[in-house]
Amino acid sequence: MYDHAIECENCSDPQQQGIGMSIILAEAEPVGGFVGMSISEPLMQIGTLATVFAYMRRCSPGKDTSPSLTQKRFNDLRQRITPRAVFSQSG
């Protein structure tokens, strides 16, 4: 297949040159796609993994947070969320 593309390299017939170019490009395109994917896919996966680890680290900082501090945060949040009802006694 490549012989046909190469042997007509110096011919003056534009149709033959087009056929040769078509053959070469038909073979190079899948290889280029594979090389491009072999670079972009791992980068995308590494980025996703780093984002997940950053999110996990943000949500659960680890052993440095004491249970009492966590309980304080929970109680503070609960007090902010709990609706305060004001009852007035009329009478």
C-alpha positions in Angstrom: 0.0 0.0 0.0 2.8 2.4 0.9 4.7 1.4 -2.3 1.8 2.8 -4.4 1.9 6.1 -2.4 5.7 6.4 -2.6 6.3 5.3 -6.2 4.1 8.1 -7.5 5.9 10.8 -5.5 7.4 12.5 -8.6 4.6 11.9 -11.0 2.7 14.9 -12.5 -0.7 13.3 -12.4 -2.7 15.1 -9.7 -5.1 12.2 -9.4 -2.3 9.8 -8.6 -0.8 12.3 -6.1 -4.2 12.5 -4.4 -4.5 8.8 -4.2 -1.1 8.5 -2.6 -1.9 11.3 -0.1 -5.2 9.6 0.8 -3.5 6.3 1.5 -0.9 7.9 3.8 -3.5 10.0 5.7 -5.8 7.0 6.1 -3.0 5.2 7.9 -1.7 8.2 9.9 -5.1 9.3 11.3 -5.8 6.3 13.6 -2.2 6.4 14.9 -2.5 10.1 15.7 -5.8 9.5 17.4 -4.2 6.7 19.5 -1.2 8.8 20.5 -3.5 11.8 21.4 -5.7 9.6 23.5 -2.8 8.0 25.2 -1.8 11.4 26.5 -5.1 13.1 27.1 -6.9 10.2 28.9 -4.3 9.7 31.7 -4.2 13.4 32.3 -8.0 13.6 32.6 -8.0 10.6 34.9 -5.3 12.1 37.1 -7.2 15.4 37.3 -10.4 13.5 38.3 -8.5 11.5 40.9 -6.9 14.7 42.3 -10.3 16.4 42.5 -11.8 13.5 44.3 -9.0 13.4 46.8 -9.2 17.1 47.4 -12.9 16.9 48.0 -12.4 14.0 50.4 -9.7 15.9 52.3 -11.9 18.9 52.5 -14.9 16.9 53.8 -12.9 14.8 56.3 -9.7 16.5 57.4 -8.5 13.4 59.3 -7.2 12.7 62.7 -6.3 16.3 63.6 -10.0 17.1 64.3 -11.0 16.1 67.8 -14.4 14.7 68.5 -15.3 17.5 70.8 -14.6 20.1 68.1 -16.7 18.2 65.7 -19.5 18.0 68.2 -19.3 21.8 68.8 -19.5 22.4 65.1 -22.6 20.1 64.9 -24.3 21.8 67.8 -23.6 25.2 66.4 -25.0 24.3 63.0 -28.0 22.7 64.6 -28.7 25.8 66.5 -28.5 27.9 63.4 -30.8 25.7 61.4 -33.4 25.0 64.1 -36.3 27.5 63.6 -37.0 29.7 66.6 -40.7 29.9 67.4 -41.8 32.8 69.4 -44.9 32.2 71.4 -46.7 35.1 72.8 -49.2 34.6 75.5 -52.2 36.7 75.0 -54.7 37.0 77.6 
